[in-house]
Amino acid sequence: MGFTLKSSYALRALYELAVAAEKGEDKLSLVEIVNRTPIPRDFLEKIFGELRQAGIVRAIRGRYGGYGLKIPADQISVRDVILKLDNPLNSFECVQENGKCLRTEDCTVKYVWFRLYNAMMKELGDMTLADLIGLGRSIEQNPPSVLRLQKD
């Protein structure tokens, strides 16, 4: 398994909660989040169930209930969210087995996946929900003309 829609949707929903918290709103209902994002409600409920168990969001019950961040946005790293919901690079046996290649003891290819995994985890660990809010503002003020993956 790699990155899935689940972690992408979770980050989108958490971003909405973080923006709301910054504006002084302690919660958003599922309907409010669904109206602001392309996330199906049933899937969002499942995601928030997992994020609640992970201690990232809190549920507010009742007629005017919803969800809010359990901890401040600057203390929630993107890496923590992704690792709670997905297992990036899990399809590579050597990453699953922490370097124990099941094919050969002297496999050098595992170093490619380890370097990639470690670099990715460091980068994701350095980003918080608060950073995403700042990035969102920056993009609103000066939208990039093109966003593309580097291939060379």
N, C-alpha and C positions, 0 to 999 in steps of 0.2 A: 504494500500500500504506500501511497505517497501523499501529496497534498490533495485534499478533497474539497468539494463544495462546502462541506460542513465547516471547515476552519475558515474558509472565505466568508461564508454567511455569518459565522460567529464574529469575525472581526468587523463586518459591516454593522451588525446589531450592536456590538460593544461600542463602536464608534458613535452610533446614535445615542446610546446611554451616556457616554462621556461628554458629548456636546451638550446634551440636556443637563447633565450635572453641572457643567460649567456655567450654564444659564440659570442655575438655581433650582432646577426641577429635579426632585429626588427620585423620580420614577417615570417610566413610560409604559403604557399598556402594549400588549402584543399587537393590537390593531394599529396603534400609532406607528410602531416599528414596521409592520407589514406595509403600511401605506407609504412609508419613506424608502423602503428597500424592495428588491425583487425576491424576498424570502417567503416561501410558502409557510403559512401559519403553523401547520402541523409539524413541519420540520423545525421551525423556530422554537416551538414548545419543547421538543426533544433536546435541541441544542442548549436551551436555557436550563433544562433539567440537569444536564451534564456540567454546565458552568456553575450552577448552584452547588452541586456536590463538590466541585473543585474549589469552592469558596471565592469565586470571582464575582458572581452576581447574587443578589438577594431577592426573594419573592416577597411582594407586598400583597397580602390577601385582602379580599373584600370587594365590594361593588366598584370602588375606585382604585383597585389594586393595579399591579403591574410588576415591573422589574427595575431594579436600580443596581448600580455598582456597589459591591460590598466593600471594596477598597479603592482608594484614589487612583485615577487614571495614570498618574505618573509612577505608580507602583505595579502596574500590570504590563508585563512585557508581552510582545507579540509571540515570542518563543513559548512562554508559559501557556498561552491560549492554544497554540497549535499542538504542543505536546500533550495537552489534556484531551484533545479531540482526534488527532491524527498521529501517525507514526511515519514521518518522512524517511524515505529511502529504505523502508523496511523490506522491500522486495530484494535487496542485496543481502545475501546470506552473511557476508563478513561483517556488515554493520549490525545485523541481528545478533550475531554471536560474538560481538565485541572483538573482532579481529581474527577469530578462529575460522579460517577458510575451510569449508567442508570439502572442497575439491582438491586442494593441494596445500601443503604446509608452507611452501615458499612462494605463495601467490603475491605478485607485486601489484596486481590490479586493485587489490583491496585498498592500497594507499591512495588511489584516486578517489574512491568513495569516502574514505576517512577524511581526506583533506576537504572534499566538497562538503561533507556533513558538518565537520567542525567549523568551517568558514560560514556556512549557512546558519548554524546555531548561534555563533557569535554575533552575526549581523542581526538576526531576529531578536536575540537577547538584548541588544543595544537599543531596540526600538520599543517605546511604550505607547499606550493609547494616547497619552498626552502629546507625544511626538506626532501621532497621526492627526490630531486636531490641528497642530501647527502646520503640518504638511497640507491638510485640507484647505486651510486659510490661504496658504501660499499659492496653491493651485487655483483657487477661486479668483485671486487677484491677478495672477499671471499664468493662465493655462498653457501647458506645454503644447507646442505645435504638433509634436509627434512623440509617441512613447513606443519604443521598440526594444526588442531583445538584442543584445550584442552577440553577433555570430562570428566576428573576426578579431 
